[in-house]
Amino acid sequence: MSQMHYTNFMSPLGPLLLAANDRGLCFLSFGTSKRAVSPQADWTEEDAPFAETVRQLKAYFRGDLTEFDLPLALEGTPFQLRVWRGLCGIPFGTTISYGELAHRIGQPRAVRAVGLANGSNPIPIIVPCHRVIGSNGKLTGYGGGLLIKGRLLALESRQICLL
């Protein structure tokens, strides 16, 4: 088992906790979320391992970055990993429905399961679960809250700049 490091980053969306091991980023957690991740007793607080993550997040919030290039250490069921890989295939500035995502991963009847996997994404923003919306075009659940989801989508449609 590898050592987990973490740092806190004050983003334009509020505080974010970043956590990583030697394989890559494991968590990006909204500090204001009901499901916020908290550092465990055996985690080490350290800023240096997150310099590139923070640089890319700042560029994204300025509107200068449309695709993250970071090592990720996603852990989940095989189905969750397929959904999360599918999320990474949604281009910047676009949205799709849960049903479309289910089709894209080859599980067209698993819309609810896709929604659950989407909701358990441990690295939001970077694994862009905010780009999935309801089939009626409305914003639906988001771990950081619908206000943050709306702000991320507005940023990506070039309606706002967050930095």
C-alpha positions as CSV (number, residue, x, y, z in Angstrom):
1,M,0.0,0.0,0.0
2,S,1.4,3.4,-1.0
3,Q,1.6,6.5,1.1
4,M,-1.3,9.0,0.6
5,H,-0.5,12.7,0.3
6,Y,-3.0,15.5,0.4
7,T,-3.2,19.3,0.1
8,N,-6.0,21.8,0.3
9,F,-6.5,24.1,-2.7
10,M,-8.7,27.2,-2.5
11,S,-10.4,27.3,-5.9
12,P,-12.9,29.8,-7.3
13,L,-15.5,27.2,-6.4
14,G,-14.5,26.9,-2.8
15,P,-12.0,24.7,-1.0
16,L,-10.9,21.5,-2.7
17,L,-9.0,18.6,-1.0
18,L,-6.6,16.9,-3.4
19,A,-5.2,13.5,-2.4
20,A,-2.8,11.3,-4.3
21,N,-0.6,8.2,-3.9
22,D,2.5,7.3,-5.9
23,R,0.4,6.2,-8.9
24,G,-1.6,9.5,-9.2
25,L,-4.5,11.6,-8.1
26,C,-7.0,9.6,-6.1
27,F,-9.5,12.2,-4.9
28,L,-10.6,15.7,-5.6
29,S,-13.2,16.6,-3.0
30,F,-15.4,19.7,-2.6
31,G,-14.9,20.9,0.9
32,T,-18.5,22.1,1.1
33,S,-20.0,18.8,-0.2
34,K,-22.0,16.4,2.1
35,R,-19.7,13.7,0.8
36,A,-16.5,15.6,1.3
37,V,-13.4,13.4,1.8
38,S,-11.4,14.1,4.9
39,P,-7.7,13.3,5.3
40,Q,-7.1,10.1,7.2
41,A,-4.7,9.9,10.1
42,D,-2.0,8.2,8.1
43,W,-2.1,10.7,5.2
44,T,0.7,13.2,4.9
45,E,0.0,16.9,4.1
46,E,2.3,18.1,1.4
47,D,1.9,20.7,-1.4
48,A,4.8,19.6,-3.7
49,P,3.2,16.5,-5.2
50,F,0.2,18.6,-6.3
51,A,2.1,21.5,-8.2
52,E,1.1,20.2,-11.6
53,T,-2.5,19.4,-10.6
54,V,-2.9,22.9,-9.1
55,R,-1.3,24.5,-12.2
56,Q,-3.7,22.6,-14.5
57,L,-6.8,23.4,-12.3
58,K,-5.9,27.1,-12.3
59,A,-5.5,27.1,-16.1
60,Y,-8.9,25.3,-16.4
61,F,-10.6,27.9,-14.2
62,R,-9.1,30.7,-16.3
63,G,-10.5,29.0,-19.4
64,D,-7.0,28.2,-20.8
65,L,-7.1,24.4,-20.4
66,T,-9.7,22.1,-22.0
67,E,-8.2,18.7,-21.3
68,F,-6.4,17.6,-18.2
69,D,-3.2,15.5,-18.5
70,L,-2.6,14.1,-15.0
71,P,-1.8,10.6,-13.7
72,L,-5.0,9.3,-12.1
73,A,-5.3,6.4,-9.6
74,L,-8.9,5.6,-9.9
75,E,-10.2,2.7,-7.8
76,G,-13.6,1.2,-8.2
77,T,-15.5,-1.7,-9.7
78,P,-14.9,-2.7,-13.3
79,F,-18.2,-1.1,-14.2
80,Q,-17.4,2.2,-12.4
81,L,-14.0,2.3,-14.1
82,R,-15.8,1.9,-17.5
83,V,-18.1,4.8,-16.7
84,W,-15.3,7.0,-15.5
85,R,-13.3,6.3,-18.6
86,G,-16.5,7.2,-20.6
87,L,-16.7,10.5,-18.7
88,C,-13.1,11.3,-19.8
89,G,-14.3,10.9,-23.4
90,I,-16.9,13.7,-23.2
91,P,-15.3,16.7,-24.9
92,F,-14.8,20.0,-23.2
93,G,-17.8,22.3,-23.7
94,T,-20.3,19.5,-24.4
95,T,-22.9,17.6,-22.4
96,I,-24.5,14.2,-22.8
97,S,-27.3,12.4,-21.0
98,Y,-26.9,9.5,-18.7
99,G,-28.6,7.4,-21.4
100,E,-26.1,8.5,-24.0
101,L,-23.2,7.6,-21.6
102,A,-24.8,4.2,-21.0
103,H,-24.8,3.7,-24.8
104,R,-21.3,4.9,-25.2
105,I,-20.0,2.3,-22.7
106,G,-22.0,-0.5,-24.3
107,Q,-24.6,-0.8,-21.5
108,P,-27.6,1.0,-22.9
109,R,-30.0,-0.5,-20.3
110,A,-27.8,0.5,-17.4
111,V,-28.8,4.1,-17.2
112,R,-29.5,4.1,-13.4
113,A,-26.2,2.2,-12.7
114,V,-24.4,4.7,-14.9
115,G,-25.9,7.5,-12.8
116,L,-24.8,5.8,-9.6
117,A,-21.2,5.3,-10.9
118,N,-21.2,8.9,-12.1
119,G,-22.2,10.1,-8.7
120,S,-19.4,8.2,-7.0
121,N,-16.7,9.6,-9.2
122,P,-13.8,10.4,-6.8
123,I,-12.1,13.0,-9.1
124,P,-14.8,15.4,-10.3
125,I,-13.8,18.3,-12.6
126,I,-10.8,16.3,-13.9
127,V,-13.0,13.2,-14.6
128,P,-15.8,15.5,-15.9
129,C,-19.0,14.0,-14.4
130,H,-20.5,17.6,-14.5
131,R,-20.9,17.1,-18.3
132,V,-23.7,14.6,-17.8
133,I,-27.2,16.0,-17.6
134,G,-30.7,14.7,-17.6
135,S,-32.3,13.5,-20.8
136,N,-34.6,16.6,-20.6
137,G,-31.5,18.9,-20.8
138,K,-31.8,19.9,-17.1
139,L,-29.0,19.8,-14.6
140,T,-29.3,16.8,-12.3
141,G,-27.4,15.8,-9.1
142,Y,-23.8,16.7,-8.6
143,G,-21.5,16.0,-5.6
144,G,-20.4,19.7,-5.5
145,G,-24.0,20.9,-5.8
146,L,-26.0,22.1,-8.8
147,L,-24.7,25.7,-8.5
148,I,-21.1,24.4,-9.0
149,K,-22.2,22.1,-11.8
150,G,-23.8,25.1,-13.6
151,R,-20.7,27.2,-13.1
152,L,-18.5,24.5,-14.6
153,L,-20.7,24.1,-17.6
154,A,-20.9,28.0,-18.0
155,L,-17.1,28.1,-17.9
156,E,-16.8,25.4,-20.5
157,S,-19.3,27.1,-22.8
158,R,-17.2,30.3,-22.4
159,Q,-20.0,32.2,-20.6
160,I,-17.8,32.9,-17.6
161,C,-14.2,32.9,-16.5
162,L,-13.6,31.7,-12.9
163,L,-10.1,33.3,-12.5
